[in-house]
Amino acid sequence: MRGERPMRIEIESLALGGYGLGRWEGKVVFVPYGVPGDVLEVEITEDHRDYAFGRILKIEEPSPHRVSPPCPVFGRCGGCQWLHMDYSLQLEAKELLVKRELRKFLEKDALQPIVPSDPHMEYRTRAKLRVAKGQIGFYQEKSHQVVALGHCPVMTSNMNKALLVLYHRLKDLRRVGEIDLFSRGDEETLLVSMKSRERLGAIHDLFHALKKETKSRVGLRVLWKGKVSHLGPKTMEEKILGHGILVGHDTFFQNNRFLRDKLAAVVLEQAKPWLEGPVLELYAGAGTFTVPLVKEGARVTAVEGHIPSARLLKENLPPEAEVMEASCEKALEKLKDRSFSLVILDPPRTGCTPPVRQAIGDLSPQAILYVSCNPATMARDMAQWKEKGYRLTFLQPLDMFPHTGHIEVVGVMAKEGPEG
């Protein structure tokens, strides 16, 4: 197919990763930025036996769901894939994607309606900005080429103000490689981390400019050749279900400020039937779920292998709480003779490693509560537990990542229910 003349394809649906999905002579063709209902002239860029990838040459008939993206660099910047389609279609598509990936496990009535993000702009509180050749922005899709950015419609207002400050001062800063922005949900505090060999005076000037323009408390961290300099606070307090949680520059924290509480509330509600017994939480971070669980009276053993996060987790919990500062693999080896009524996990996009999957099954808890940002790896992990008699009894999609092809899902696998 590759190298042949362009073909006419109608986009039928959307696929994981944000691709439009069409067909040509029976073969599935994935087309970036295709919208269901589009009729496109497509050139094949990558051809495989059962599927192919293409790129849009011309939109012959636009879908009624296609909208004008509120971003001048959309289509080049790799941050968003779905800014060009209406939000209601995005939600429908994500529900279908979740159902498609996890259909082998779904019990009757397990799948809940997707929870939308409201608002679905300016939701993002964290961004890793790239710097190259005097430009600052995000990487282009599947590339290390930096797409210059003046404003991002999904970032918070204070992050966009910080972006402008950094853009105008970039020419005065030497050897800046990447810049992390991390805003508190209410924009009261902004943590900025950057790699730079700049002299101290210029760093102080940048610090004061960031404070002035963002109207936020600013914590600036500068790293260079193993040395770390700090100006302003090193941490900030976030709120989850009304509980304070300290987070820092490197702490994993849910990126959607409008859905964090809802996600934590879903986890807490679904965990309640098993909270009479001991609970094991893996990939606990700084305590997004741990803190509400402990406040609810749960006896939680929390495992976190990222040292800065684990130390903040200890600060966020009462002294008697059990925190294991170790990888999940090492912690599970030590815990193999313990008994838990519930295992909660929120792994990275890659899901669980084989030893973690095996160890969770060997612990034989009454239930497994899985929080995932990748339904495909979630399905892979759940397949092993299904063989041990677990059933998927609850599945809640939440649109933590509007205008992208990504989706957050909370799933509960139980043996026979709370009573075991």
C-alpha positions as a Markdown table, in Angstrom:
| # | Residue | x | y | z |
|---|---|---|---|---|
| 1 | Met | 0.0 | 0.0 | 0.0 |
| 2 | Arg | 2.8 | 2.4 | 0.8 |
| 3 | Gly | 3.9 | 4.4 | -2.1 |
| 4 | Glu | 0.6 | 3.8 | -4.0 |
| 5 | Arg | -1.6 | 6.7 | -5.1 |
| 6 | Pro | -3.6 | 8.4 | -2.3 |
| 7 | Met | -6.8 | 6.7 | -1.2 |
| 8 | Arg | -10.3 | 7.9 | -0.1 |
| 9 | Ile | -11.1 | 6.7 | 3.4 |
| 10 | Glu | -14.1 | 7.4 | 5.7 |
| 11 | Ile | -13.2 | 7.5 | 9.4 |
| 12 | Glu | -15.5 | 5.1 | 11.3 |
| 13 | Ser | -14.4 | 5.5 | 14.9 |
| 14 | Leu | -11.5 | 6.4 | 17.2 |
| 15 | Ala | -8.7 | 4.2 | 18.5 |
| 16 | Leu | -6.4 | 4.3 | 21.6 |
| 17 | Gly | -3.7 | 6.9 | 21.2 |
| 18 | Gly | -6.0 | 9.3 | 19.5 |
| 19 | Tyr | -6.1 | 7.9 | 15.9 |
| 20 | Gly | -9.0 | 8.0 | 13.6 |
| 21 | Leu | -9.8 | 4.5 | 12.3 |
| 22 | Gly | -10.9 | 3.8 | 8.7 |
| 23 | Arg | -10.6 | 0.9 | 6.3 |
| 24 | Trp | -9.1 | 0.3 | 2.9 |
| 25 | Glu | -9.8 | -2.9 | 1.0 |
| 26 | Gly | -10.5 | -4.6 | 4.4 |
| 27 | Lys | -7.4 | -3.4 | 6.1 |
| 28 | Val | -7.6 | -1.1 | 9.2 |
| 29 | Val | -5.9 | 2.3 | 8.6 |
| 30 | Phe | -5.1 | 4.5 | 11.5 |
| 31 | Val | -5.1 | 8.2 | 10.6 |
| 32 | Pro | -3.9 | 10.9 | 13.0 |
| 33 | Tyr | -6.4 | 13.8 | 13.4 |
| 34 | Gly | -9.2 | 11.9 | 11.6 |
| 35 | Val | -12.7 | 12.5 | 13.1 |
| 36 | Pro | -15.5 | 10.0 | 12.8 |
| 37 | Gly | -17.6 | 11.0 | 9.8 |
| 38 | Asp | -14.7 | 12.6 | 7.9 |
| 39 | Val | -14.1 | 11.5 | 4.3 |
| 40 | Leu | -10.4 | 12.0 | 3.7 |
| 41 | Glu | -7.8 | 11.7 | 1.0 |
| 42 | Val | -5.0 | 9.7 | 2.8 |
| 43 | Glu | -1.5 | 8.7 | 2.0 |
| 44 | Ile | -0.1 | 5.6 | 3.6 |
| 45 | Thr | 3.0 | 6.3 | 5.7 |
| 46 | Glu | 3.5 | 2.9 | 7.4 |
| 47 | Asp | 2.2 | -0.5 | 6.1 |
| 48 | His | 1.9 | -3.7 | 8.1 |
| 49 | Arg | 0.2 | -7.0 | 7.3 |
| 50 | Asp | -3.0 | -6.4 | 9.2 |
| 51 | Tyr | -3.1 | -2.6 | 9.5 |
| 52 | Ala | -1.5 | 0.6 | 8.2 |
| 53 | Phe | -0.9 | 4.2 | 9.3 |
| 54 | Gly | -1.8 | 7.1 | 7.0 |
| 55 | Arg | -1.7 | 10.9 | 7.0 |
| 56 | Ile | -4.3 | 13.3 | 5.8 |
| 57 | Leu | -3.7 | 15.0 | 2.4 |
| 58 | Lys | -7.1 | 16.5 | 2.1 |
| 59 | Ile | -10.4 | 16.7 | 4.0 |
| 60 | Glu | -12.9 | 16.0 | 1.2 |
| 61 | Glu | -16.0 | 15.9 | 3.5 |
| 62 | Pro | -15.5 | 17.2 | 7.1 |
| 63 | Ser | -17.4 | 15.4 | 9.9 |
| 64 | Pro | -20.1 | 17.4 | 11.6 |
| 65 | His | -18.2 | 16.7 | 14.8 |
| 66 | Arg | -15.1 | 18.5 | 13.5 |
| 67 | Val | -14.5 | 21.9 | 15.1 |
| 68 | Ser | -11.9 | 24.6 | 14.8 |
| 69 | Pro | -9.1 | 23.9 | 17.4 |
| 70 | Pro | -8.5 | 26.7 | 19.9 |
| 71 | Cys | -4.7 | 26.3 | 19.5 |
| 72 | Pro | -2.5 | 27.7 | 16.6 |
| 73 | Val | 0.0 | 24.8 | 16.9 |
| 74 | Phe | -2.5 | 22.0 | 17.1 |
| 75 | Gly | -1.5 | 19.2 | 14.6 |
| 76 | Arg | 2.2 | 19.9 | 15.2 |
| 77 | Cys | 2.4 | 19.9 | 19.0 |
| 78 | Gly | 2.2 | 16.4 | 20.5 |
| 79 | Gly | 0.3 | 17.5 | 23.6 |
| 80 | Cys | -3.3 | 17.1 | 22.3 |
| 81 | Gln | -4.8 | 14.8 | 19.7 |
| 82 | Trp | -8.5 | 15.7 | 19.8 |
| 83 | Leu | -8.8 | 19.5 | 20.1 |
| 84 | His | -10.4 | 19.4 | 16.6 |
| 85 | Met | -13.5 | 17.5 | 17.6 |
| 86 | Asp | -16.5 | 18.4 | 19.9 |
| 87 | Tyr | -16.2 | 17.3 | 23.5 |
| 88 | Ser | -19.4 | 15.2 | 23.5 |
| 89 | Leu | -17.9 | 13.0 | 20.8 |
| 90 | Gln | -14.6 | 12.6 | 22.7 |
| 91 | Leu | -16.6 | 11.3 | 25.7 |
| 92 | Glu | -18.6 | 8.8 | 23.6 |
| 93 | Ala | -15.4 | 7.6 | 21.9 |
| 94 | Lys | -13.6 | 7.1 | 25.2 |
| 95 | Glu | -16.5 | 5.0 | 26.6 |
| 96 | Leu | -16.4 | 2.8 | 23.5 |
| 97 | Leu | -12.6 | 2.5 | 23.7 |
| 98 | Val | -12.8 | 1.3 | 27.4 |
| 99 | Lys | -15.6 | -1.1 | 26.5 |
| 100 | Arg | -13.6 | -2.5 | 23.5 |
| 101 | Glu | -10.4 | -3.0 | 25.5 |
| 102 | Leu | -12.1 | -4.6 | 28.6 |
| 103 | Arg | -15.0 | -6.4 | 27.0 |
| 104 | Lys | -13.6 | -9.9 | 27.9 |
| 105 | Phe | -13.9 | -9.0 | 31.6 |
| 106 | Leu | -17.1 | -6.9 | 31.9 |
| 107 | Glu | -19.8 | -8.3 | 34.1 |
| 108 | Lys | -23.4 | -7.2 | 33.6 |
| 109 | Asp | -23.9 | -3.5 | 34.7 |
| 110 | Ala | -20.2 | -3.2 | 35.6 |
| 111 | Leu | -19.4 | -0.3 | 33.2 |
| 112 | Gln | -20.5 | 3.1 | 34.5 |
| 113 | Pro | -21.1 | 6.2 | 32.4 |
| 114 | Ile | -17.9 | 8.2 | 31.8 |
| 115 | Val | -17.3 | 11.2 | 34.1 |
| 116 | Pro | -16.6 | 14.3 | 32.1 |
| 117 | Ser | -14.2 | 17.0 | 33.0 |
| 118 | Asp | -16.0 | 20.2 | 33.8 |
| 119 | Pro | -14.5 | 22.5 | 32.6 |
| 120 | His | -12.4 | 20.7 | 30.0 |
| 121 | Met | -10.0 | 23.6 | 29.3 |
| 122 | Glu | -7.3 | 25.0 | 31.6 |
| 123 | Tyr | -7.5 | 21.7 | 33.6 |
| 124 | Arg | -3.8 | 20.7 | 33.3 |
| 125 | Thr | -1.6 | 21.5 | 36.3 |
| 126 | Arg | 1.6 | 20.0 | 35.2 |
| 127 | Ala | 3.7 | 20.3 | 32.0 |
| 128 | Lys | 7.2 | 19.3 | 30.9 |
| 129 | Leu | 8.4 | 22.1 | 28.6 |
| 130 | Arg | 11.2 | 21.4 | 26.2 |
| 131 | Val | 13.9 | 23.9 | 25.1 |
| 132 | Ala | 15.9 | 23.9 | 21.9 |
| 133 | Lys | 17.4 | 26.5 | 19.6 |
| 134 | Gly | 15.9 | 29.4 | 21.5 |
| 135 | Gln | 12.4 | 27.9 | 21.4 |
| 136 | Ile | 10.3 | 26.7 | 24.3 |
| 137 | Gly | 7.2 | 24.4 | 23.9 |
| 138 | Phe | 6.3 | 20.7 | 23.7 |
| 139 | Tyr | 7.7 | 18.0 | 21.5 |
| 140 | Gln | 6.1 | 17.3 | 18.1 |
| 141 | Glu | 4.3 | 14.0 | 18.0 |
| 142 | Lys | 6.8 | 11.1 | 17.8 |
| 143 | Ser | 9.7 | 13.5 | 17.5 |
| 144 | His | 12.2 | 15.4 | 19.5 |
| 145 | Gln | 11.6 | 18.6 | 17.5 |
| 146 | Val | 10.3 | 21.4 | 19.8 |
| 147 | Val | 7.1 | 23.1 | 18.7 |
| 148 | Ala | 7.3 | 26.8 | 19.9 |
| 149 | Leu | 4.4 | 27.6 | 22.2 |
| 150 | Gly | 3.0 | 31.0 | 23.3 |
| 151 | His | -0.1 | 29.8 | 25.0 |
| 152 | Cys | -1.6 | 26.4 | 25.8 |
| 153 | Pro | -5.4 | 26.2 | 26.2 |
| 154 | Val | -5.4 | 23.2 | 28.5 |
| 155 | Met | -2.8 | 24.6 | 31.0 |
| 156 | Thr | -3.7 | 26.7 | 34.0 |
| 157 | Ser | -3.6 | 30.5 | 33.7 |
| 158 | Asn | -0.6 | 30.9 | 35.9 |
| 159 | Met | 1.3 | 28.3 | 33.9 |
| 160 | Asn | 0.6 | 30.2 | 30.7 |
| 161 | Lys | 1.9 | 33.4 | 32.4 |
| 162 | Ala | 5.0 | 31.5 | 33.4 |
| 163 | Leu | 5.5 | 30.3 | 29.9 |
| 164 | Leu | 5.5 | 33.8 | 28.6 |
| 165 | Val | 8.1 | 34.9 | 31.2 |
| 166 | Leu | 10.3 | 32.0 | 30.3 |
| 167 | Tyr | 9.9 | 32.6 | 26.6 |
| 168 | His | 11.0 | 36.3 | 26.9 |
| 169 | Arg | 13.9 | 35.5 | 29.1 |
| 170 | Leu | 15.1 | 32.4 | 27.3 |
| 171 | Lys | 17.7 | 34.3 | 25.3 |
| 172 | Asp | 19.3 | 35.4 | 28.6 |
| 173 | Leu | 19.5 | 31.9 | 30.1 |
| 174 | Arg | 22.3 | 29.5 | 29.2 |
| 175 | Arg | 22.0 | 25.8 | 28.5 |
| 176 | Val | 18.4 | 25.3 | 29.6 |
| 177 | Gly | 17.3 | 21.8 | 28.6 |
| 178 | Glu | 13.9 | 21.3 | 30.0 |
| 179 | Ile | 11.5 | 23.1 | 32.4 |
| 180 | Asp | 8.8 | 21.5 | 34.6 |
| 181 | Leu | 5.8 | 23.6 | 35.7 |
| 182 | Phe | 3.6 | 22.3 | 38.5 |
| 183 | Ser | 0.7 | 24.4 | 39.6 |
| 184 | Arg | -1.5 | 24.0 | 42.6 |
| 185 | Gly | -5.1 | 23.5 | 41.6 |
| 186 | Asp | -6.2 | 26.9 | 42.8 |
| 187 | Glu | -3.1 | 28.5 | 41.2 |
| 188 | Glu | -2.0 | 29.9 | 44.6 |
| 189 | Thr | 1.5 | 28.2 | 44.2 |
| 190 | Leu | 3.6 | 27.3 | 41.2 |
| 191 | Leu | 6.6 | 25.0 | 41.4 |
| 192 | Val | 9.2 | 25.5 | 38.6 |
| 193 | Ser | 12.1 | 23.2 | 38.0 |
| 194 | Met | 14.8 | 23.7 | 35.3 |
| 195 | Lys | 18.2 | 22.6 | 34.3 |
| 196 | Ser | 20.5 | 25.5 | 33.7 |
| 197 | Arg | 24.1 | 26.7 | 34.3 |
| 198 | Glu | 23.0 | 30.3 | 34.6 |
| 199 | Arg | 24.6 | 32.7 | 37.1 |
| 200 | Leu | 22.8 | 33.3 | 40.4 |
| 201 | Gly | 21.8 | 36.9 | 39.5 |
| 202 | Ala | 19.9 | 35.9 | 36.4 |
| 203 | Ile | 18.1 | 33.1 | 38.3 |
| 204 | His | 17.0 | 35.6 | 41.0 |
| 205 | Asp | 15.7 | 38.0 | 38.3 |
| 206 | Leu | 13.7 | 35.1 | 36.8 |
| 207 | Phe | 12.3 | 34.1 | 40.2 |
| 208 | His | 11.0 | 37.6 | 40.9 |
| 209 | Ala | 9.6 | 37.9 | 37.3 |
| 210 | Leu | 7.7 | 34.6 | 37.7 |
| 211 | Lys | 6.2 | 35.8 | 41.0 |
| 212 | Lys | 5.2 | 39.2 | 39.6 |
| 213 | Glu | 3.6 | 37.9 | 36.4 |
| 214 | Thr | 1.9 | 34.7 | 37.7 |
| 215 | Lys | 0.6 | 36.3 | 41.0 |
| 216 | Ser | 1.5 | 32.9 | 42.6 |
| 217 | Arg | 3.9 | 31.8 | 45.3 |
| 218 | Val | 6.8 | 30.5 | 43.3 |
| 219 | Gly | 9.2 | 27.7 | 44.2 |
| 220 | Leu | 12.1 | 27.7 | 41.7 |
| 221 | Arg | 14.5 | 24.8 | 41.6 |
| 222 | Val | 17.6 | 24.9 | 39.4 |
| 223 | Leu | 19.7 | 21.8 | 38.7 |
| 224 | Trp | 23.1 | 21.7 | 37.1 |
| 225 | Lys | 25.8 | 18.9 | 37.3 |
| 226 | Gly | 24.5 | 17.4 | 40.5 |
| 227 | Lys | 24.0 | 20.7 | 42.3 |
| 228 | Val | 20.6 | 21.9 | 43.3 |
| 229 | Ser | 19.6 | 25.5 | 44.2 |
| 230 | His | 16.2 | 26.5 | 45.6 |
| 231 | Leu | 14.4 | 29.8 | 45.8 |
| 232 | Gly | 11.0 | 29.9 | 47.5 |
| 233 | Pro | 9.1 | 26.8 | 48.7 |
| 234 | Lys | 10.2 | 23.3 | 47.9 |
| 235 | Thr | 6.7 | 21.8 | 48.4 |
| 236 | Met | 3.1 | 23.0 | 48.3 |
| 237 | Glu | -0.1 | 21.7 | 49.9 |
| 238 | Glu | -2.8 | 20.3 | 47.7 |
| 239 | Lys | -6.3 | 19.2 | 48.8 |
| 240 | Ile | -7.9 | 15.9 | 48.2 |
| 241 | Leu | -11.5 | 15.5 | 49.5 |
| 242 | Gly | -10.6 | 18.4 | 51.9 |
| 243 | His | -7.5 | 16.7 | 53.2 |
| 244 | Gly | -4.1 | 18.5 | 52.9 |
| 245 | Ile | -1.4 | 16.6 | 50.9 |
| 246 | Leu | 2.2 | 17.9 | 50.6 |
| 247 | Val | 3.6 | 17.5 | 47.0 |
| 248 | Gly | 6.9 | 18.5 | 45.6 |
| 249 | His | 8.7 | 19.1 | 42.3 |
| 250 | Asp | 9.0 | 15.4 | 41.5 |
| 251 | Thr | 5.9 | 14.1 | 43.1 |
| 252 | Phe | 3.4 | 12.3 | 40.9 |
| 253 | Phe | 0.0 | 13.9 | 41.3 |
| 254 | Gln | -3.2 | 13.6 | 39.2 |
| 255 | Asn | -3.0 | 16.3 | 36.4 |
| 256 | Asn | -6.7 | 17.3 | 36.1 |
| 257 | Arg | -7.5 | 19.8 | 38.9 |
| 258 | Phe | -11.3 | 19.4 | 38.2 |
| 259 | Leu | -11.5 | 15.6 | 38.5 |
| 260 | Arg | -9.0 | 14.8 | 41.3 |
| 261 | Asp | -11.6 | 14.8 | 44.0 |
| 262 | Lys | -14.0 | 12.8 | 42.0 |
| 263 | Leu | -11.4 | 10.1 | 41.2 |
| 264 | Ala | -10.4 | 9.9 | 44.9 |
| 265 | Ala | -14.1 | 9.7 | 45.9 |
| 266 | Val | -14.7 | 6.8 | 43.5 |
| 267 | Val | -11.7 | 4.9 | 44.8 |
| 268 | Leu | -12.8 | 5.5 | 48.4 |
| 269 | Glu | -16.4 | 4.5 | 47.8 |
| 270 | Gln | -15.4 | 1.3 | 45.9 |
| 271 | Ala | -12.9 | 0.4 | 48.6 |
| 272 | Lys | -15.4 | 0.7 | 51.5 |
| 273 | Pro | -16.7 | -2.9 | 51.5 |
| 274 | Trp | -13.2 | -4.2 | 52.2 |
| 275 | Leu | -11.9 | -1.6 | 54.7 |
| 276 | Glu | -12.6 | -3.7 | 57.8 |
| 277 | Gly | -9.5 | -5.8 | 56.9 |
| 278 | Pro | -5.9 | -4.7 | 56.1 |
| 279 | Val | -5.4 | -2.8 | 52.8 |
| 280 | Leu | -2.3 | -2.9 | 50.6 |
| 281 | Glu | -1.7 | 0.1 | 48.4 |
| 282 | Leu | 0.9 | -0.1 | 45.6 |
| 283 | Tyr | 2.4 | 2.9 | 43.7 |
| 284 | Ala | 1.0 | 5.1 | 46.5 |
| 285 | Gly | 2.8 | 8.4 | 45.4 |
| 286 | Ala | 2.4 | 11.1 | 48.0 |
| 287 | Gly | -0.9 | 9.8 | 49.3 |
| 288 | Thr | -3.7 | 10.8 | 46.8 |
| 289 | Phe | -5.7 | 7.8 | 47.9 |
| 290 | Thr | -3.8 | 6.8 | 51.0 |
| 291 | Val | -4.7 | 9.9 | 53.0 |
| 292 | Pro | -8.5 | 9.7 | 52.5 |
| 293 | Leu | -8.4 | 6.0 | 53.2 |
| 294 | Val | -6.5 | 6.5 | 56.5 |
| 295 | Lys | -8.9 | 9.3 | 57.4 |
| 296 | Glu | -11.7 | 6.8 | 56.8 |
| 297 | Gly | -10.1 | 4.5 | 59.4 |
| 298 | Ala | -8.5 | 2.0 | 57.0 |
| 299 | Arg | -5.4 | 0.1 | 58.0 |
| 300 | Val | -3.2 | 0.7 | 55.0 |
| 301 | Thr | 0.3 | -0.5 | 54.1 |
| 302 | Ala | 1.4 | 2.0 | 51.5 |
| 303 | Val | 4.3 | 1.1 | 49.1 |
| 304 | Glu | 6.2 | 3.8 | 47.1 |
| 305 | Gly | 9.5 | 3.3 | 45.4 |
| 306 | His | 10.2 | 6.9 | 44.4 |
| 307 | Ile | 12.1 | 8.3 | 47.3 |
| 308 | Pro | 11.0 | 11.9 | 47.3 |
| 309 | Ser | 7.3 | 10.8 | 47.0 |
| 310 | Ala | 7.7 | 8.2 | 49.7 |
| 311 | Arg | 9.2 | 10.7 | 52.1 |
| 312 | Leu | 6.3 | 13.2 | 51.5 |
| 313 | Leu | 3.9 | 10.2 | 51.9 |
| 314 | Lys | 5.3 | 9.7 | 55.4 |
| 315 | Glu | 4.8 | 13.4 | 56.2 |
| 316 | Asn | 1.2 | 13.3 | 54.9 |
| 317 | Leu | 0.3 | 10.3 | 57.1 |
| 318 | Pro | 0.1 | 9.8 | 60.9 |
| 319 | Pro | 3.3 | 8.3 | 62.5 |
| 320 | Glu | 1.7 | 5.0 | 63.1 |
| 321 | Ala | 0.9 | 4.5 | 59.4 |
| 322 | Glu | 2.9 | 1.8 | 57.6 |
| 323 | Val | 4.9 | 3.1 | 54.6 |
| 324 | Met | 7.4 | 1.0 | 52.7 |
| 325 | Glu | 10.0 | 3.0 | 50.8 |
| 326 | Ala | 10.7 | 0.3 | 48.2 |
| 327 | Ser | 9.9 | -0.9 | 44.7 |
| 328 | Cys | 6.6 | -2.9 | 44.5 |
| 329 | Glu | 8.6 | -6.0 | 43.5 |
| 330 | Lys | 10.8 | -5.8 | 46.7 |
| 331 | Ala | 7.9 | -4.8 | 49.0 |
| 332 | Leu | 5.7 | -7.7 | 47.7 |
| 333 | Glu | 8.5 | -10.2 | 48.4 |
| 334 | Lys | 8.6 | -9.0 | 52.0 |
| 335 | Leu | 4.8 | -9.0 | 52.3 |
| 336 | Lys | 4.2 | -12.5 | 50.7 |
| 337 | Asp | 3.2 | -14.1 | 54.0 |
| 338 | Arg | 0.8 | -11.2 | 55.0 |
| 339 | Ser | -2.9 | -11.2 | 54.4 |
| 340 | Phe | -4.8 | -8.3 | 52.9 |
| 341 | Ser | -8.5 | -7.9 | 52.2 |
| 342 | Leu | -7.9 | -5.4 | 49.4 |
| 343 | Val | -5.1 | -4.4 | 47.1 |
| 344 | Ile | -5.2 | -1.0 | 45.5 |
| 345 | Leu | -2.8 | 0.0 | 42.8 |
| 346 | Asp | -2.2 | 2.9 | 40.5 |
| 347 | Pro | 0.7 | 1.9 | 38.3 |
| 348 | Pro | 2.3 | 3.9 | 35.4 |
| 349 | Arg | 1.0 | 3.6 | 31.8 |
| 350 | Thr | 3.1 | 0.4 | 31.3 |
| 351 | Gly | 1.0 | -1.3 | 34.0 |
| 352 | Cys | 2.3 | -4.0 | 36.4 |
| 353 | Thr | 5.5 | -5.9 | 35.8 |
| 354 | Pro | 5.1 | -9.7 | 35.6 |
| 355 | Pro | 6.4 | -10.2 | 39.2 |
| 356 | Val | 4.0 | -7.7 | 40.6 |
| 357 | Arg | 1.0 | -9.3 | 38.7 |
| 358 | Gln | 2.0 | -12.7 | 40.0 |
| 359 | Ala | 2.6 | -11.5 | 43.6 |
| 360 | Ile | -0.8 | -9.8 | 43.8 |
| 361 | Gly | -2.5 | -13.0 | 42.6 |
| 362 | Asp | -0.5 | -15.0 | 45.1 |
| 363 | Leu | -1.6 | -12.7 | 48.0 |
| 364 | Ser | -5.2 | -13.7 | 47.1 |
| 365 | Pro | -7.0 | -10.6 | 48.5 |
| 366 | Gln | -10.8 | -10.5 | 48.5 |
| 367 | Ala | -10.6 | -7.7 | 45.9 |
| 368 | Ile | -8.2 | -5.8 | 43.7 |
| 369 | Leu | -8.9 | -2.1 | 43.0 |
| 370 | Tyr | -7.0 | -1.0 | 39.9 |
| 371 | Val | -6.6 | 2.7 | 38.8 |
| 372 | Ser | -5.2 | 2.9 | 35.3 |
| 373 | Cys | -4.5 | 5.5 | 32.6 |
| 374 | Asn | -4.1 | 2.7 | 30.0 |
| 375 | Pro | -7.0 | 0.3 | 29.5 |
| 376 | Ala | -4.8 | -1.9 | 27.2 |
| 377 | Thr | -2.2 | -2.7 | 29.9 |
| 378 | Met | -5.0 | -2.9 | 32.5 |
| 379 | Ala | -6.6 | -5.6 | 30.4 |
| 380 | Arg | -3.3 | -7.5 | 30.2 |
| 381 | Asp | -2.9 | -7.4 | 34.0 |
| 382 | Met | -6.5 | -8.4 | 34.7 |
| 383 | Ala | -6.3 | -11.4 | 32.5 |
| 384 | Gln | -3.9 | -13.1 | 34.9 |
| 385 | Trp | -6.1 | -12.4 | 37.9 |
| 386 | Lys | -9.2 | -13.6 | 36.0 |
| 387 | Glu | -7.5 | -17.0 | 35.8 |
| 388 | Lys | -7.4 | -17.0 | 39.6 |
| 389 | Gly | -11.2 | -16.5 | 39.9 |
| 390 | Tyr | -11.5 | -12.7 | 40.0 |
| 391 | Arg | -14.4 | -10.9 | 38.2 |
| 392 | Leu | -14.6 | -7.3 | 37.0 |
| 393 | Thr | -17.6 | -6.1 | 38.9 |
| 394 | Phe | -17.1 | -2.3 | 38.6 |
| 395 | Leu | -15.5 | -0.1 | 35.9 |
| 396 | Gln | -15.6 | 3.7 | 36.0 |
| 397 | Pro | -14.0 | 5.8 | 33.2 |
| 398 | Leu | -13.1 | 9.4 | 34.0 |
| 399 | Asp | -11.9 | 11.9 | 31.4 |
| 400 | Met | -8.8 | 13.1 | 33.3 |
| 401 | Phe | -7.2 | 14.0 | 29.9 |
| 402 | Pro | -9.6 | 16.0 | 27.8 |
| 403 | His | -8.7 | 16.6 | 24.1 |
| 404 | Thr | -6.3 | 13.6 | 24.1 |
| 405 | Gly | -6.7 | 10.0 | 23.3 |
| 406 | His | -6.0 | 9.0 | 26.9 |
| 407 | Ile | -8.5 | 7.9 | 29.6 |
| 408 | Glu | -8.4 | 7.1 | 33.3 |
| 409 | Val | -10.3 | 4.0 | 34.5 |
| 410 | Val | -11.1 | 2.7 | 38.0 |
| 411 | Gly | -11.8 | -1.1 | 38.0 |
| 412 | Val | -12.7 | -3.5 | 40.8 |
| 413 | Met | -12.0 | -7.2 | 40.5 |
| 414 | Ala | -13.6 | -9.3 | 43.3 |
| 415 | Lys | -13.8 | -13.0 | 44.0 |
| 416 | Glu | -17.2 | -13.4 | 45.5 |
| 417 | Gly | -17.8 | -10.0 | 47.0 |
| 418 | Pro | -16.9 | -8.4 | 50.3 |
| 419 | Glu | -17.6 | -11.5 | 52.3 |
| 420 | Gly | -15.2 | -13.6 | 50.3 |
